[in-house]
Amino acid sequence: MREGWPGVASEAFERAQSYFPFGATELVTALLVLVIGWYLSKVVVRLTGRTVARRIDRPSVTRTVLRGVRASVLLITLGVAVSILDIGNTQILLSVTVISAVVAVVIAPLVSSFITGIFVLADRPYEIGDMIEVADVGHTGFVEDITIRYTKIFTLENTLLVIPNSEIYTRDVINYSAEDERTRIDVDFEITYESDVKAARRHAERAARSVETVIAGGPDIRIGSARYAAAPVCTIESYADNGILLRLSFWVERPYKRMVARSRVQSAVRERFAELDVEFAYPHRHHVFNEQSGTARIVFDESETAEDDSSSAAPSHGESVVSDGNEG
């Protein structure tokens, strides 16, 4: 049995040569060409990177172009390696089954992602460095990279989120860094009806202006055809059940610390209201009892728990009357 192994190995090698008609020299040369092409692609990207960056002012498009340059060098290198091995006309590359599998499994999804990636780069819904929020999933972070296939986002929780362009293109994306980075924040709170509403509104605005990150005043902020006051404004939102609902609107220079700005403004409002005749509202409940209300027994002595409740309708010693509203 062992004497037959050399013959079996020789026959297997001959079969392999029928599919791969190249020798060891050609294989080593092709591998060397691939290695040289790999390093050459990096060199070409470094040499052309500054020129492309100067001509294109968008980081996402610049990176995409440089990736295309490197891919082109690698494809040329692969073509040279294939020509050295002389496998362009073999049955493996021309097999209908292999080509069909490649088209169905690889090319179709890549073409879809490629087209969507072009739309993302062309429409410019966001750019590298922008702070965005994917509204339907509640993820907020900074755009780290945009490729033809996916978008990388570093969330505020310091995690990396990778979303395919085919998915993020169909979602609602809020861009906090588009054009003007100034962002408005609304804070709602209720005060009692007995409070001084004018004083509450005036001091709420002063409390917001005292926070460092809040825009204290200046020219109106224009959004489309509308203009909004840059200084904090406190308005009456509604007359609620428990009190008067006020809304304090203010602007911050950068959207990166919105939660911190909101917290500081709320703390400043609370400190000012503590010195005024202003009280925050909270739910109140009033229970009304009359002579037609029913009665209920509350037993304070455990020894009386065994007594029959139906033996007496009137409360005895250690019992109190509570309205249940069921008896007339």
Beta strands, then each sheet from edge to edge (+ up, - down):
strand 1: 131-134
strand 2: 139-146
strand 3: 150-155
strand 4: 160-164
strand 5: 173-175
strand 6: 183-191
strand 7: 221-223
strand 8: 226-228
strand 9: 233-239
strand 10: 244-252
sheet 1: 4+ 3- 2+ 1- 5+
sheet 2: 6+ 10- 9+
sheet 3: 7+ 8-
end
